[in-house]
Amino acid sequence: EAQVTQNPRYLITVTGKKLTVTCSQNMNHEYMSWYRQDPGLGLRQIYYSMNVEATDKGDVPEGYKVSRKEKRNFPLILESPSPNQTSLYFCASSRDRARVYFGPGTRLTVT
Amino acid sequence: AQSVSQHNHHVILSEAASLELGCNYSYGGTVNLFWYVQYPGQHLQLLLKYFSGDPLVKGIKGFEAEFIKSKFSFNLRKPSVQWSDTAEYFCAVNAYNNNDMRFGAGTRLTVKP
């Protein structure tokens, strides 16, 4: 089954404690991206990747890092999380513009 | 870069009422347009998309959208909503030559039974 998986699905952490949210897709897609969803702001793109070792900033990259060492994985790293990074995070992947697959979301709370 | 604006933040309708959600985008070139739906507690699902051809696009669950190039709009419509249509709806756009997708802020639809 074609899918994008994210882990963890829920996470509560404290300010400053480094964390990683994993994202994996089984469709051999080249394009992957991370979004955060906040009430009234919709989905805003954090980072995207056109292929292995090719990443670029989206609209709200501050406080986040990503890496793309393998085609299937695109982890999102928060080196020093802060409360304003409390949000719902979605990973997405696509081969072309016709269809974007979204992961189930990760709800992050930073206290 | 392209951007998307959705005019309504929250729409409340009774069952069987007609629905129209506005979406405007700003981008000078050729675009692909999408509507996604997010039911409570779930991730985004594609409702419909427009790439080219007939500007009136039919999607799943009785939804349709009309691309009006002169108005840079892609409004979502449904003639008769149901309680199960309660969800958040997102308009999205990407430029013809890349996969970089931008979303609107979303419109929350509440349908009263």
Chai-1 contact restraints between the chains, C-beta under 6 A:
chainA,res_idxA,chainB,res_idxB,connection_type,confidence,min_distance_angstrom,max_distance_angstrom,comment,restraint_id
A,Y31,B,N99,contact,1.0,0.0,6.0,A-B,restraint_1
A,G40,B,A105,contact,1.0,0.0,6.0,A-B,restraint_2
A,L41,B,A105,contact,1.0,0.0,6.0,A-B,restraint_3
A,G42,B,F103,contact,1.0,0.0,6.0,A-B,restraint_4
A,G42,B,G104,contact,1.0,0.0,6.0,A-B,restraint_5
A,G42,B,A105,contact,1.0,0.0,6.0,A-B,restraint_6
A,G42,B,G106,contact,1.0,0.0,6.0,A-B,restraint_7
A,L43,B,F103,contact,1.0,0.0,6.0,A-B,restraint_8
A,S94,B,N99,contact,1.0,0.0,6.0,A-B,restraint_9
A,R97,B,N32,contact,1.0,0.0,6.0,A-B,restraint_10
A,R97,B,N94,contact,1.0,0.0,6.0,A-B,restraint_11
A,R97,B,N99,contact,1.0,0.0,6.0,A-B,restraint_12
A,F102,B,H43,contact,1.0,0.0,6.0,A-B,restraint_13
A,F102,B,L44,contact,1.0,0.0,6.0,A-B,restraint_14
A,P104,B,H43,contact,1.0,0.0,6.0,A-B,restraint_15
A,G105,B,H43,contact,1.0,0.0,6.0,A-B,restraint_16
